[in-house]
Amino acid sequence: MYELLSNLPETVAYTCANCTEPHSAEWRTVLEKEIQKSMRQVLTALLNSRTSTHLLRYRQAVMKPPELNPETEESLPSRRSPEGPDPPVLTEVSPPNDSPLDLESVEKKMDSGHYKSV
């Protein structure tokens, strides 16, 4: 908190929360705007980065039906085999509806004012 407040301009005076209860303190308003601006910069950098293109749009993975799986049961290690652990068991889990699944969804929520802090 000290580091954040120390970066505010000298014209913004710090007043404790108890002394400014009826209305928001000026320093808090300035700080919230700076956080919003910084979050926007991070999101913009992620949206424009070539290394995060796979995060832009959510694409649900499609599982192959068992008859199209090229590996036969014989090629998989048996459950009692010392060759390796059991193959993983995959289960479908539906994500919460309010959580964005990709960066484009995060941007839409940010534009509509749903994100106020990190």
VENHUJO-V936919 format. One record per residue. N is the residue number from 1. RES is the residue in one letter. PSI is psi in radians with two decimals (* if undefined). BURIAL is 1 if it has 24 or more other C-alpha atoms within 12 Angstrom, else 0. D_LAST is the distance of its C-alpha to the last C-alpha in whole Angstrom. Layout:
N_RES_PSI_BURIAL_D_LAST + N_RES_PSI_BURIAL_D_LAST
This chain:
1_M_-0.75_0_14 + 2_Y_-0.75_0_17 + 3_E_-0.72_0_16 + 4_L_-0.81_0_13 + 5_L_-0.58_0_16 + 6_S_-0.31_0_19 + 7_N_-0.07_0_18 + 8_L_2.68_0_18 + 9_P_2.69_0_22 + 10_E_-0.41_0_25 + 11_T_-0.26_0_25 + 12_V_1.98_0_22 + 13_A_2.43_0_24 + 14_Y_2.25_1_22 + 15_T_2.34_0_23 + 16_C_2.74_0_22 + 17_A_-0.62_0_21 + 18_N_-0.58_0_24 + 19_C_-0.29_0_26 + 20_T_0.49_0_24 + 21_E_-0.77_0_24 + 22_P_-0.57_0_25 + 23_H_2.79_0_23 + 24_S_2.46_0_20 + 25_A_2.54_0_20 + 26_E_-0.71_0_20 + 27_W_-0.62_1_18 + 28_R_-0.71_1_15 + 29_T_-0.79_0_15 + 30_V_-0.74_0_16 + 31_L_-0.75_1_13 + 32_E_-0.68_0_11 + 33_K_-0.69_0_12 + 34_E_-0.70_0_12 + 35_I_-0.76_0_8 + 36_Q_-0.76_0_9 + 37_K_-0.75_0_11 + 38_S_-0.70_0_10 + 39_M_-0.69_0_7 + 40_R_-0.70_1_11 + 41_Q_-0.73_0_13 + 42_V_-0.80_0_11 + 43_L_-0.75_1_12 + 44_T_-0.73_0_15 + 45_A_-0.73_0_16 + 46_L_-0.72_0_15 + 47_L_-0.55_0_17 + 48_N_-0.13_0_20 + 49_S_2.39_0_20 + 50_R_-0.47_0_23 + 51_T_-0.20_0_22 + 52_S_0.33_0_19 + 53_T_-0.50_0_22 + 54_H_-0.21_0_22 + 55_L_-0.11_0_19 + 56_L_-0.87_1_19 + 57_R_2.29_0_21 + 58_Y_2.23_0_22 + 59_R_2.09_0_25 + 60_Q_2.33_0_26 + 61_A_2.45_0_29 + 62_V_2.16_0_32 + 63_M_2.45_0_34 + 64_K_2.49_0_38 + 65_P_2.66_0_41 + 66_P_-0.60_0_43 + 67_E_-0.29_0_46 + 68_L_-0.06_0_44 + 69_N_2.12_0_42 + 70_P_-0.34_0_44 + 71_E_2.31_0_44 + 72_T_2.88_0_47 + 73_E_-0.55_0_47 + 74_E_-0.51_0_49 + 75_S_-0.28_0_47 + 76_L_2.48_0_44 + 77_P_2.45_0_45 + 78_S_2.84_0_46 + 79_R_-0.51_0_45 + 80_R_0.12_0_47 + 81_S_2.42_0_47 + 82_P_-0.03_0_47 + 83_E_-0.42_0_45 + 84_G_3.08_0_42 + 85_P_2.93_0_39 + 86_D_2.61_0_39 + 87_P_2.60_0_38 + 88_P_2.61_0_34 + 89_V_2.13_0_34 + 90_L_2.35_0_32 + 91_T_2.57_0_31 + 92_E_2.22_0_29 + 93_V_2.18_0_26 + 94_S_2.31_0_24 + 95_P_2.75_0_21 + 96_P_2.51_0_19 + 97_N_-0.48_0_20 + 98_D_-0.12_0_16 + 99_S_2.21_0_14 + 100_P_2.55_0_15 + 101_L_-0.20_0_17 + 102_D_3.02_0_17 + 103_L_-0.56_1_15 + 104_E_-0.67_0_17 + 105_S_-0.66_0_16 + 106_V_-0.75_1_12 + 107_E_-0.74_1_14 + 108_K_-0.76_0_16 + 109_K_-0.65_0_13 + 110_M_-0.73_1_11 + 111_D_-0.55_0_15 + 112_S_0.09_0_16 + 113_G_0.35_0_13 + 114_H_-0.32_0_11 + 115_Y_2.05_0_8 + 116_K_-0.33_0_7 + 117_S_3.05_0_4 + 118_V_*_0_0
